[in-house]
């Protein structure tokens, strides 16, 4: 057994070991005085002695030197970090710690005497923290004669059931702040219980204690009270040193370079880009770290607890290492991260002088491990064990110094280096819950994003999670804890299984969304639906284009005639592919319907494509015929492919009767070409099954009223045009084809919509936001829109569209999602009347006969909230790619959870608690900057939430080999890039604020109405220049002087960033304290961190000064002045 594992196991049992005259002595708590513990010490005695000798250098024992008494003493690095954080009230509450202790047959007077005896003995309990004239922080020990702590007595002596009242009192106490400057930094509540019992609640600030101090304090209280009960003087082990001596000794070790090798170890472990864990957030991370939190606890099943402890024993290791390995694995499952850093407090009490000490001795270590796809629990555990043992050997180097040495860019939104902390408490720390339920045990705040604790003994372990409630939903945390318990059971039942294949979910946990089975939707052809409308409303207008129009009779008859021609002359039928290349017009709809009525596969080709692209599509599609016009087709259609000019076609020569339907649901219905990764377009072969299912859903369940006037805007080479045309023609509406010249002229288009009383719009997102940006008041008054459909891009609602929705509460906005390989498979409908408005719109729930499956990178299911890749199954899945068998085999797969073929989309999404899917972008376009995974859509939604921004697009650019965020913005009025960045900095963490903001008159769009990324300007033309801006006002000048004083600079401009100038937490505190003294104002830390430049700083200071100068008013006057 490796020595560090032995020492760790000893520590976890609360055993203290030391060398006395070369002999090993051990203090063993009563519960562990058994053969197993004695054997552990005996079997490893030589190694333990060698370890303790090596730890103390070559000398057997070098005492920590005492330092002379003084008025002030230096603080440790860890204390300074907690002091700085505690300047925020939330943080100070989060560092509330303590315990309860039940005492029998004693009195409150006796207890008070015991507490003062212990406070006299431990200087740290009488310590406060003060600043000198330079604003540096020091410890000050209050003399025993001046120190007083008052017990708060709460009498429940007459109450039998007072547990809930006690818990309420403790919760209330946890909200009370400790005064770090004046103290005391601990307080005591004594609950008087029936049967002459006292329940002691001891609360204190973490800055004077750690987890290893609590059992010391409990033992001393118990021993001292017992002594007073028996009328004797308490006998406690003598304290050779105090915490101030330790602090001076630790600082001296740093200054003398004694820890240089440990520093190098940590710099090597944490070299390169540090990974940032992307645990599922409930919304965007606040720009400033918050400390709101609560703790939930549950019992780890007895059998699983036993397996964990037995595994540790069999592998000569500790429960801590087992827990650490398991936590890495569940975090990998929840985030997809392979390189993960978890923080953990190590006791750092190896020196014998620290044995019976109370104080903040704990040092945090950052444990970095990387999971490989081939790892089993055994192999990964071995790696984690090595990491933990190496960390144990290097645990003396302060975490705060590690952070300094790494020179990390300041991120005010989170802890440095890691977000998740693991604590495994020794056996003498009882678990806080013994229930299988998930109990809310505390509202004391959160020190980290997640703090996972495992407490208790062998077969009675408790799992608790302290989490930040500003970041995570309680439901997510309970789910995570449940899955952690399930994963623990799974890995120990089969520790040799590859971790990628370990299933930690039950089938009920899978983030699968499956629509209702409705076979009739697939079986009945859309052609029958359209023909039915022609029979019911033959004279109703079906299609309008400029001055041309078709009634349903005319449309159906002409489509039948053209279909008859195609069958009779060109052998049209299942599997035959016929191209359509026309300018936008009423004929576009006619040709589409006719080809499908003939039984052939409809292949649209955009005549505006380059000739080479057109020829490639026609040849790849195996076209024998193209329906076009002479002026377009000549010189474009390749040799060997015939074309007919629809403008010269003689319909009367052919039968107008409905042709016999010849297609099966599995037959090709249309072939759409999309961009391919090889540079050549790839053809997606869609089926009648998809089209039938989609249109039946459109008519019966989509929530879109039928029989309305529908604006057809999308390109006819875009698959949405197929849905538009068949939906309207199958449901008795009228489809209005947008003239080409109006597609970019939104003023003309809005007039067209009003003039034609359009009731349903269908736009891709970019066109939708463009259209609603500058609407005339007359349009708002005259329009008759009932439904807006958006497809093709992620829908984000800007202010103008939001206002429009609120002005028309009954109007519905429909967000449709689906790649070309499945077309629309999910939908989300929102509106003011539904009260389900969201700026970043979910993609919703699946259509009937379709299923959406979210899987991880190893094609294993993920649970709710967790990001997975979207796999789509069911009736809407295409037949594959045209002439691309390898790509088809790669993307169209069989999965055990779905019937038939599923399509691997490459899209990322998660399933929320309401069963709605939320789209997160493409897997191959994942944005990662400085280790942070970023969703550009979140930034875009915050941009569009501003009244001053009409359109926005966020993307990644590479400058000097570094990935950077760029925002392209169309403003409403005069707005600068600085204004926009400052606005975002107030609501987003620093790493999500774009480095570049480009102001534009309009965003470029493609033929299909999507953002044309290739046409976006080079951000280099708009690079920010950090030109010096001199202070102007008296306050700006004085603040600049204070900054120069604290940061030792010769010049500071009003737009310079404090932290980019070299500022850090302590120097920030010094500046704020100097400002407080100078102007007699209290300045909120959060305001400074949010915008750390003098221009904003001065503005806030001037506002506070003006408030001070406002005259006092009487109660009677206040109402008038307000």
N, C-alpha and C positions, 0 to 999 in steps of 0.2 A: 504494500500500500504506500503510495507516495506521501511524503511527509506533510505536504501542504494539505492534502485531503485529511490526514490524521488531525492536524491542528484545527482544520475547519470543523470536523466532527466533534472534537473536544469543545470547541467554542459553542457549537449549537446545543450542546448538553449543559452549558453554563459552568463548565469545569475550568478552573484557573490553574495553570501549571507554571512553575518557576524553578530555577536552580538555586540551591542553598548549599554552599560549600561543595559544589560539584555533584550534589545529589538532587534527584528529581522529586519535588514535592507537588502534590495536587490537592486542591480543594474541590470535593465532589458533592454537589447537591444531593440531599437525601433520596429523591426519586430515582437517582441514577447510580446509587451504590449497589451495584449488582455485578455478577460475573462477567457479563458482556463488556461493561465499562472497564473493570479491572483488567480484563484480558486485552482490551484495546491499548491501555497504557503500558502493560507489561511487554506485550509483543512488539511494541514500537519504541521502547524506552531508549535504546541507543540513538535512534534517529531523532527523537524529541530533544534529547540532551544536545546533540550536535546542532540541531536547528536553533535552539535557544542560545547556544554559544555563538553561532554564526551571526545571529540577529544582533547580539550585543557587541559584535566585533570580536577580536581575538581575546578580549578580556572576558572573564566570567560574568562580571556585572559592573556596568558603569552607571552610577546613579544619575538621574536627572538633577541638575544643580538647582538649588533654591536661589531666588533672586531677592535682593533687598526690598524691604517695604517701601512703597512709594504712593503718591496720590493717584497715579494713573498707570495702567499697564497696556501693552499693545494687545490688539485683538487678533485672533487667528483668522486665516483667510476664509474659513468656513463661516465663522461668526460675522465677518464683514459682509459676506454674500447675503446671509439671512437678514442682517441689519438693513442693507440696502433694499432688499425686496420688501421688508416690513414697513418701509416708508409708505407703501400702499396699504390701506386698511384691509382690503381683501386678502392680501398676502399675509399680513400679520395674523389674521384669523386662521389662515391655512396652517400656520406653524404652531397651532395650539396642540399640546400633547398632554398626556397624563394617564392616570389609572385609578381604579377603585380598590379599596382594601377593607375587608370586613374584620372588625375587631370585637372580641368578646370581653365582657366583664370589665370594662374600663370606663373612665369618665372623660368628659370633654376637657376638663382642666388638666388632667394627666396627659391627654393627647396633645394639648397645646404646649405643655412643657416639653414633651418629647420632640415636637416639631422645632421648637426654638433651639433645643440642644443640637439637633442635626444641622440646622442652619448655622449655628455657631461653628460647627465642625467643618462644614463645606463652604468655603468662601464663595464658590460659584453661585450658591443660592442667595447670596447677598450682593451679587454683582449687578451693576447697571452700566449703561453705555452712554458716553457723553462725547461731545465734540470740543476740540480746543479752538484757539483763535484762528487757526488755519483751516478749520472745518475737517480736521482729521479725527477719526473715531478711536476712542480708547475705552478700556474697561476701568471701572472704578468700583472698588470693594467697599461697601458700606460697613462701618465699624459695628461690632456686635451691640454696643451700647445704644447706637442710633437705629438699629434695625428692629422693625416690628411688623409682624404679620398677624392679621386678625382672622380668626376662624369664623366662618359664617355657619351658624347652627340652624338646622331645619328639623323641627320636631315632628316625626311621624310615629311617635311612641304609642299613640292610640289607634293607628291605622294598620289594618291587617294587609290590605292590598294597596301598596303604595309604589309599586315598581314604575308604573307609567308616570306618576307624579315626579319620581326621582329622575327618570329619563328626561322629562320636560325641564326640570331645573338644570340638569347638566347641559341640555341643548341651549338653554338660555345663557348659561355661563360661557359656553363656547363662543358666543357672539360678542362677549366683552373683550375689548382690546387690552393688552398689556402695555404699560408705559415704559418703554425701554430706557428712557432717560432717568426716571425717578424711581421705578420699581414699586414694590417687589415684583419679580418676574415669575413668581408662583403664587397660587392662592389655594385655599383649602375650604371645601364645604364638608360639614359633618352632618350626616343624616342620622338622627336618633331613631332607632327602630325598636319594635317590641322585643321583649325578653332580654333587655339590657345589652343590646347590640348597637354598635356604631358602624356606619358605613362611611369610610373616608373617601372623598373624591379629591384627588390631588391634581391640579391643573397647572401647567407651566408653559413658558415659551420655549420652543425647540432650541433657541440660541444658547440656553444654559443646560441642555440635556440631550441625550440620545437614547436609543432603544436599550442599549446595554447599561445605561444608568438606572433604568427603572427597577430592575430586580435588586440592585444595590440599595436603592432608596427604600424599597419595600422591606428588605431584610432589616435595615437599620431602624425603621419605624417599629417593626414587630419586636425587635430585640430591646429597643429603648423603652417601649411601653411595658413590656414584660418585666423589665428591671424595676420600673417605677411601681408596677403592681405588687412586686415582691418587696418593695422598700429598699432596694439596693441601687447602687450607682451603675449606670449602663457601662458595659465593657465592650467597646468596638475596636476593630483593628486600627492601629495608629495610621495616620496619613502623613507620609513623609514629605509630600509636596501638595501644592494646590494647583488649580487650573492655570493660574497666571504663570507658574513655573514651567508648566508644560508648553504654554504658548511661546514663551521666550526661548525655550529649548528647541522647539520645532522651527521657529524662525531662524535660529542660529544654524541649524542643520542645512536649511535652504541657502543661507548666505555663504556658508563655508563650502558649498558644493558637494556635501556628503550624499546628496540624493541625485547627483548628475546622471548616474547610470539608470536610475528609475525614470528620470525625465526622458532620456533617450528611448527607453522602452515604450513609453506612452506616445511619444511622437511617431515612433515607427508603427505602432498599432493603429494610430488614427491618421495616418498619412493619406494623401489623395483627397478626392471629393468625398465628404462624409455623407452617408445615406440619410435620407429624411423619410421617416415612416409616414405613409399616407393611410392612416386608420380612418374608417368612414366617418366623415364629419356630418353634422346635421345642417350646417350652412357654412358660409365662408368663414375661415378663421379670423377672429378680430385682429386688427392691426397691433393691438397691445395685449400682452399676455394677461389673462384674467385668472382669478383664483377661486371663483365660485365652484363649489363641489359638494359631493355627498359620497357616502360609502355604502356599498351593498355587500352583504356577506352570505355565504352558503356553506353547507357541509360537503366535503369531498367524501363520496361513499367509502364505507369502511374497507371494502375489499380493494378499492383503488388506492386508498391511503396505505394499506399494507403492501401492495405491489410496489409503490413508489419507494417506501423505506427499505424493502427487501432488495430491490434493484440496486439501491445505493450501497447497501452492505455487500452484496455479491460482487460489485465492481469497485470495491475499496474506495468509495466516494461518499458523498454527502447528499442529504435531501436537497440542499441548495442547488447543487449541480444538476440533479434530476429535474428540479423545478425550472431552472434556467433553460435547460435543453428543451423542455416541453413548451415553455413560453415562447421561445424562438420559433418553434414549429407552428403554434397556433397563430402567431403574428404573421408568419409567412403565408399561412392559409388565408388569412383575412385581408392581407394587403398585396400579396404577390411578390413582396420584396424577398430577395435572397440574402442581401448584405444588410444585417440588422445590428443596431447597437442598443443594448439594454443597460441602464444604470442600476447600480446596487450599492447600498451602504456597507462598507467593511468596517469592522470594529476599530482597527488601527490601534489596538491596545496591547501589542506584543511586549512592550516594556513592562517589567515587573512592577515598577512604581505606579502604574496606571490601574492596578488590580481593583482596588475598592473605590475608585474615583467616580464622582458624578460630574458630568460636563459634556460638552459637544465635541467628543473626540472622533466621532465617526468621520471617515473619509469616503467620498463617493468615487466609485470606479466605473469606467465605461467598458462594457464587455461586448466586444465586436466579434461576430461569427458569421460565416457565410454557408448557407445551405446549398448543397449540390443536388441536382436532379436524381443522382444515383444513390444518395445517402439513405441508409436505414437509421432507425433510432440508435442502434449500436454504434455505427460509424460516426454519426453526428455527435452522439454523447461523448465519444472519445475526444473529438475536437474541442467541444465545449469544456470538458474537464481540463484539458491542457490550458485553455484560455483562462479559466477560473483560477487554476493553480499559479499560473504566471502572474495574474493580477494580484493574487494574495502576496506573492513575493515582492511586488512593487507597490503595495498599497499605502506606503508612507508618503508618497509624493502627492501633494495636495491637488485635488481636482481643480481648484480655482487657478492654480499655476499651470495645469495642463491647458485650460481654456486660454489663458494668456499666451502661452507658448505657441498655440496653434494659430493665433492672430486671425480668428474667425471674423467675418463680416457680421456686425451686430444685427440680430434679428429680434426686435422687441416683442414679437408675437409668441415666442416659445422659449423653452430652456435651451441652453447651449448643448450641443453634441447629441443628446438623446431626449426622447419624449416619454419613454416608458421606464418606470422604476420597478424593480423586483426586491421584495423584502421577505426573507424566510426567518422567522423569529424562533428562538430556542424553545425547548420544551417547557421551560418554566414560564413562558408567556402563553396563557390559555387562549384558545380560540374565542372569537367574539360571537360565534353563532354555532349552534349544534343542530340546525334544522336543514332539511332538504329544500326548504323554500328559499327564496331570495329576499333577504330582509334588509330594509333600509336601516342602517345602524347609526349613522351620523350625518350631520349637515355642517361639518367643520371646515369645509373648503377643500381645495385641491392644490397640492404643491407641484404636481406634474400633470401632463395630459392624462396619464394612467399610472396608478401606483397599485401594483398587484402584490398582495401579501398572502403568504401561506404560513399558518400558525398551528400549534398543537403538537401532538405526539403521534408516534407510529401509526395507529389505526384510527386516529380521531383528528384528522386534519381539517382546517377551515380555510376556505378560499375567500378573500375579500378584495374588492376593487374600489379604490378611491379614484373618482374621475371628475373631470372638469365638465360641469353641466352647461357651460356656454358652448362647448364643442360637441358633446355627445348626448343622445337621447337615452333615457333610462332603459327603454325597451331594447336598444342596441346592446347596452352593457349587460343586461340580464341574459340576452341571447348569447353574447360572447362568453360569459361565464358558464352557461349551460354547455356550449360547444367545447370549451376548455375541459370541462369535466368529461365529456364524451371522448375527446381526443386522448386524454390521459388513460382512459380505459382501453381505447383502441391500440395505442402504441405498446402498452405493457402486455397485452394479450398476444401481440405478434411483433416484437421489437426488431425482427429481421426483415420485415416487409419494407419495400421502398417507400419513403415518406410521401412521394408524389402520389402513391396509390392508397395511402391510408385514408379511410373514410371516417370522418368524424361527425357526419350528419345522418339523421334519419331521413327517410323519403319525404316526411312532412316538412323538413327544413329546407328542401331544395328551392332555389329561386327560379322556379319554373312557372310560366304563365301559359295556360292552355285554354283555348277557346272552346265553346260548346260544340259538340258534334252535331252537324245539321247536313246529312247526306243530300237532301233535296236541293240545297244550294248549289252543289257541284253537278248534279245530274241534269238540271234544267238549263238549256242553253240560253245565253243572252240574246241570241238571234230570235228565239221564240218570243222573248219578252218584247223586243223591238217590234216584231211583226204584230204582236198583240195590240200594242199602242196604235199602230197604223190602222188596225181594224176598229178600235174604239174611237179614236179621234183623228180620222183621216185628214180633216181640213185644218187641224191645228198646226201652227207654224213650228217646225222642228229645228231648222237651221237658218241662221241669218248671217250674211256677210255683205256689208255695205248695202247696195241696192238689190242684191240677189237674196233669194230665200227659197226654201223647200218646205212644203207641207209634209206631214208624215206620209200621206199617200204618195206624193211625188218622190220623196226620199226612198221609200220602200220600193216603189216601182222601178225607179232608175237603178237602184242597187241590185235589184233582181235581174234587170236586163243586162247590166254589166257583168254580174256573176254568171249568168247564162252564157254570155259571150266567152268569158274566161274558161268555163267548163267545156264548151263545145269546140272552141278554137285552140285553146292552149292547154287542155287537159288538166285544168285546175282541180285540185282535190287534196286530201290529206297528205302532208309531206311536201307538196309543191310550194315553192316560195316565190311570191310575186312582189316586186318592189313598187313603191309609190314615191315619186319625187315631184312635188308640186309647190308652187308658191302658196302661201296661206290663203285659203278661200273656202267656200262652201263645198267645193269639190274634194277637199282634203278629207272631210267627214264621209262623203259619199264613197270615195275610193276605198277607205278603210273598211267600211261596212260591206261593200261589194266583194272585196277580196275574201273576207271571212265567210260571207254567205256562200261563196264558191267552194268553200272547204279548204282553200289554200291558206298558207301562212303569210300574214301581212308583214312586209318589211319596209318601214319608212326610211327615207334617205333625205337629209336636208340639202337642198340645192345650193345653200350658201357655203357648204364645206368646200375645201380645196379639191380640185379635180382628182388628184392622186388618192385622196381619202375616199371620195365617192366611188372611184373605180375599184379600190380595194374592197370596200363594203359589198359592192355588187358582185364581185367575183367570189369573195369568201362566202357570200350567202347562197351561191349557186343559182342566181336568178336567171331565168330564161326570158322574163318579160318585165318591163317597167312601165307603169302608168304615169304619164308625165305630160308635158306640153312641148311642142316642137322647139320653141325658143330656148328651153332649158336643156332638153335631152340631146340635141345635136352637138356633137363634139365633146360630149361628156360621158354618155353611156358607152361602155366598152364594146368592141366588135364581138359579135356572137350573141349579144343580148338584144332582143327586140324591144321596141317601145311603141306605145300607142299614145296619140295626142287626145286627151280626154275632151279638149275643147272642140275637136272635130268628130267626136265619136257619135255614131248614129244609134241611139238607144232603141229607136222604134223597131229595128230589125230583130230584136231579141225579146224573149218571153218576159212579161212583167209579173208572172206568178211566182209565189214563194217557192224557191227551190227546195228539194228534199234535203233535210239535214243529214250530212254524211260523217260528221266528226264525232269521235269519242272524247271524253274529258281529257284523256292523256295526249291527244293530238296537239301539235304546235298551233298556237293561235297567232302569235306575232313574234318577230325577231327584232330585238332592239340592240343597237350597237352603242357601247360605252367605251370610255378611255381604257386602254390596256397598259399594263406595266412594261410591255415590250416596245411601246411607242406606236403600236398599231392597235386600232379599236378591236374589241372582242364582242362577239355576238352572243346575246342571251336568248335562248329558245324558250319562250313562255308557252303555257298550255291553256287549253280551254277550261281546264279545271280551275286554274287561278282566276281567269276572267269571269267565269260563271259565279264562283264563290264571292269574289270581290263585289260584283255588281248587285248580287242578291243582298249582301250585307249593306251596301250603299243605300239600297231602296228600303230595306226592312228595319235596319238597326243602327245606321250611322248617326241618326238624329238630324240628318239634313232633309228638309222638306222636299218632296217631289213636286214636279209640275211647275217649277220656278224658271225664271229667266236667268240663264247661267252664262257668265263671261268666260269664254275659253281663251286663255292667255298663253299657255305653255306652247313651246315649239312642238310641232307634230313629229319630230324625231325623238321626243322625250316621252317616256312611257305614261306619264300622267295624262297626256292628251288622249290616250286610249281609254283610260278610266273616265275622263270628262265626257267623251263622246258617247260611250255606251251607257253611262249612267243616265245622261239626259235623254237619250233616244229610247232607252228602255223604261223610262218612268214618266214620260209625257211632258217633259219640260221643253224649253226652247234654248238652243245653244247659240250664243252670239260669238262669232269668230273675230277676235281683235285684229283690226287691220295692222299690217306690219309697221306702218309709219307711226302708229299710236303707241307701240310697245314701250318706247322710251320717252314719249311726250305725255307725261302724266296729267298735265292740265287738259289736254285734248281728250285723254282717256276718261278723266273724271266727268267731263261734259258728255261724253258718249254714254257713260254709265247712267247718268241722270236722264238723258234724252230717251234711252231705251228701257228705263225703269228696271235696270238689272237688280236681281235679288240675291244672287250667289256669285261670289268672286273666288277664283282659284289662282293663287300666285305662289311662286317660290319665294322664300323669305326675303331675299335681297330686293326683289321687285315690290313685295308687300310693304317693306319699310320705306322704300323710295316713294311709293304711291301716297302713303299717309303722312309724309313729312310736311307737305305744304298745301294742304287742302283749303280751298276757298270756303268762306262761311256759307255761301249759297249751296255748295255741295252738301254740307252737313244738314242743311234744312231740307233739301229736295231729294236726297238719295233715299232708296228703298231697300237697302241691303239687309238681308236676314241672316246670311251665312257667309263666313270667310273660311276658305280652305287653304292650308299651307302645306307644301310638300317639297321634298328635294334637299332641304337644308334644315338645321336645327332652328326652331322658332324661338326667338327672343323678343319680348314685347317692349317697344320703346314708349316714351311718354305720350307721343301723339296718338299712337294706336291705343294705348291704355285709356287715354281721355275719351277717344271715340267709343270704346267699349262701354265706359261708364255713362256716356251720354245716351247710349242705346242699350239699356240693360237686357232686352230680349234677344239681342244679336248674339250669335254663337260663333266662336272661333275654334276651328277644328285643326288639330295638328296631326298629320298623317306621316307614318314612318314605314319605310321599307326600301331595301336596295333593289336594283333592277332585277336581281336574281329571284326575287319573290314578289316584287311590287309591294303595295301597301299591306302590312300585316298587323299594325297596331294603330290605335287612334285615341286621341285625348281631346275632349270638347270642354271649352270653358266660356264663361261669360259673366257679366256683372250680376245677373239674376241668379246664377248658379252659386255665386259667392265662392268660386274656386280659382280666382285669378292668381296666376304665378308669372313672374317676369321671365323665368327660365322654364319653358313649358315642357312638362313630361311628354313622352311619346305614347303613354297610356297603356291600354289593355289590348290583348290580341283579338283578331277577328274570329268568327266561328271557323271550325275545321283547320285552325292553325295553332301552332305552339311555339313559344319562345323559351329557349333553354340557356341559362347563363352558366358558363363553365370557366374554370381556371385554365392556366397555360398547359396543364396536364389532362385537360378535358374531364375534370372532375367537377361535380356541381358545387356552386357557392351558395351561401344563404342570403337572406334579406340584407339589404344595405351594402353588401360586399360587391365590388366591381367584378364583372365577369365578361367574357366575350359572348356576343349574341350569336346563338345558333337557332335557325328557324326551320321548323318542320311543318308538315301538313299539306293542304291542298294548294297552297300558293307557291310551292317550291318549283322553280323552273326545271326543264328537262336537262339542262346543262349548257355548256358553251359550244358554239358552232365550230367544228373542226379543231377543238382543243381538248382531246381526251385526257391528257395528263393534268391539265388545270381543272377539268371537270372532276377527275378522281380526287384531286387535292382539296377541292372546296365543297363537293357534294358527297356527304358521308353517311354512314350508318352509325347510329348511337343506340346503346341499350335502353335508353329512356324514351325513345320516340319510335313510332311506327313509320316505316318507310324512310326515305332519304331526308336528311337535314342539310341546310346550307350554312357553311361557316362564313359569317359576314365580315369578320375583322373589325366590327364595331364593338364598342364598350358601353355597358350600361349597368345599372343596378335596379333591383326591385324594391320599391318602398313599401311602407306598412299598409298602404291602401291597395296594394296590388298593381300599382302603376309602374311602368318602366320609365326610367330616367336615362336619357342618352348622354354619353360623355365624350363622344368623339371616336376617332379611328385608332385602332391598336397600333398601326404603323405610323401614326402621326402624334404619338404621345410626346407631350412637351415636358422636358425635364431641364430645369435651370438651377444650377448650384445645388443639385441634389434634390430639389423640390419638384414633385410632380404637380403640374399646373393644368387646369382646365381653362383654356382661353374663353370658353363660353361664359364662365363665371365673371370674368373681367368685363366681357362685352355687356352682360346684363347690367352690371353696375354703371357702365358708361351710358347705356340707353335709359337708365333710371333718372338721368339728369334732364331737366327741362331745357338745358342749353345744348343738348346733343341730339341730332336727328338720326344719324346713321353711324354705325361703328363696325369695325372689323379688327380682330386681334390675331396676330400671327407671330411666328418666330423668325428672326433674321439672324444671320451669323456675321459677326464683325470681329476681325482680328482673331479668328478661330474660336470665338466665344458665342454661345447662344444667348440671344437677348430678345425680350418681348418688344413688339412694336404695335402701336394702336393707330389705326387709320380712322379719322373722325371727320364727319360732316357736321359742323356746328350750326346752331340756330342763332345767328348774330355774332358779335365779337367775343371770341374766346381764344385764349392763348394755350399753347402746349403746357406751359407752367401751371396755368389754372387747372387744367385737366389732371395733371399729375398730382397736384396738391389735393384736388377733390378725391381722387382714388386713394391717396395716402391716408385719408381720414377714415376709410372704411375697409381697406384691404391691407394685409401684411406687406412689408417692404418688397418681398420677392415677387409679389404679384403686380406691382406697379410698373407699367411698361417703361423701359429705358428710353424709348423713342415714341413721340407722339407726332403724327403727321396730319396737319389740317388740310382738308380737301373740299372741293366744291361738290363732288359727287364720287361715289365709289364705282369703279368699273365693274361691269357685269358681262357675262358670257351670253351666247345666243339663248341659252336655257334660263337666263335670269339669275344665275348664281354669280357669286363674287368671282371676278376674273383675277386670280392671284398674280398671273404673269404680267398684268398691266398695272399692278401697284407700283408706286414710285420707290426708288432707292432711298432708304432712310438717311443715307449719308448726306443727302442734300439738306436734310432738316436736322442735322446733328446739334445737340445742345452745346452751347458754349458756356463754360463756367467763368464768364468774365467777372472781374471784381466790381462789386456794387458798393460804393462807400456809404457808411451810415449818414443819415441826414438829420433826423430828429434828435433831441437831447437824450431821450431814452435809448434810442438805437446806439448813439455814441457811447453812452455809459455801459450799456450791455456789451458792446464790442470790447471795451476796456477790461471788463470782468472776464470775458472769454480769453482775451490775450493773456491776462494774469494767470488764470488757472491752467491754460494749455501751453503757456510759454511760447506764444506766437508774437510776431511783429505786426501782423495785419490780419484783420478779419472782415469779410464783406457780409452784407446783410442777407445774401442768398446762400452763403456757405453752410454746409451741413455739419453740425457739431461733431457727430460721430465720424464723419469722413475726415475731419480735421485732426482726429486722434483722440477724441473724447471717449470716455467710458463711464460706467455707472457711478464710480466714486467721484470723478471730476464733474459729472452732471449734478450730483448731490451738492458738491461744493459751490457750483455756480448758483443753484437754486437757493442755497442757504445765504450766500452773499446778497442775492437779490432780495431775499426776505429781510435781511438786516438793513439794506440800503433804502428800501421803499416801504418797509413795514407791511408787507402783503404776504399772504400764503398763496403760492403758485402750485397748481396741480401738476404732479409729475406726468400724468397721462397726456396733458396738453403739450408739454415740452417734447415728449417722445414722439407724438404724432406728427409734429412738424418742427424739427430741431434746427430752425434757422432764425437769425436775429429779426428779420422782418416780421415774422409771425409772433415771435417771442415778445417783441416790443409792443405789438398791437394788443396782445393780451395784458401786458403790464399796464399800458396806458388806460385800458378799459377798467382794470381793477382800481387804478388810481382815481379815475373819474367817479367810480362808484363811491369811493371813500369821501369824495368832496361833495356828494349830493347832500342837500340839507335834510335833517331829521324832520319828519312830518307827523302830525297827530293822526289818530285813528280816523277822525272825521275827514282829514285831508286826503288820506291815502286813496280812497276810491276815485277822487277827482284826478289825482296825479297819474294813477294807473291808466 
